[in-house]
């Protein structure tokens, strides 16, 4: 994967020393020392590994000074930021550059516009009308490897207000006052602000920054412009990347916006900082408890309403709902328990149990219906249904056995076995097999 090697570094703004061969006009210019900015650059051809995950490949000449912008704009770096955050990616790149065997410490003269090339990491172009000066001529076959010795303004041209050119009418400027110096300060494109940069010689380094979106100068210059007076009231910006416990952050509309935080922290409600997590969220459990009118609703699982007391716990495969005095517990399609003095429902993968007293209604649709009995109990397993009751119990397993209006009735259904026994008027009917009616005692075994 190839990326442009013509990466912008820092714009130059100092006024160069006049050439010794310039005419007397040069003595009238204001001289500012060379910035002498130092950078560390190297050509990288590596897989970018962030926290043990290879997020992509980089084949690019890169300098330390451009890393913040490079991380924000390079697609491979942005993939890495999704894994470990911008700061982790930038730290990884810094280590790759500083520990590389072929790294170079680069210095640039005034009027230089640096660009990093794989074969010449410290290369630069000359600007402001200045011309590159080479020691050993020019390599026409590999122009990217031609590194100038300096940027000069050769005769008969001269320097006027930082520009090299022909000025037949003279320069006409005197040493400027402080007000004049401010008026002669470099200007940035609309929407950008002149801010200082670290490492500038005599504090004269500067660059044009969009403070509405720049990560390290958000809302204003983190380092004041060298052209501002000491009493300037320019708003000081914020380095969003330096916020504590931040792993992913951006600058939007002149304000830091925190997207993600380190472990144990979460974005604040305003998303301008990371705060400690107060309550640890559990992956698979929700607890809800209350009294006197609690409404706990886990959609599609359990609804508990208007009970004096209720508790609901939801896990992967278990739902428990219990209550008293009018509790409504409804597990749709499984069991309904209503208007009982006491009700309890347990739901597992293969087990449904429902028990109640004083008018309990327990209905497992298509399996067993138990209604209006003083006591009723239903248990449903994979291959087993038990139904027992007293005083008017109706137990009906459709197509197998009907037991009605008996003082006592018992029914057991297994995979290959049906037992039916009763007394005093029991009706046991297994269709097509045996009918026993109006006998004092009847017993039926089917295999």
Helices and strands as residue ranges (DSSP letters): G 24-28, E 38-50, E 53-63, G 64-66, H 67-73, H 75-84, H 86-98, E 104-107, E 112-114, E 124-126, E 131-133, G 143-145, E 150-152, E 158-160, E 163-165, H 178-183, E 193-196, G 201-203, E 206-209, G 240-242, E 246-252, E 255-261, E 265-267, E 274-276, E 286-298, E 302-314, E 319-324, E 328-331, E 335-338, E 342-347, E 352-357, E 361-364, E 368-370, E 375-380, E 385-390, E 395-397, E 401-403, E 408-413, E 418-423, E 428-430, E 434-436, E 441-446
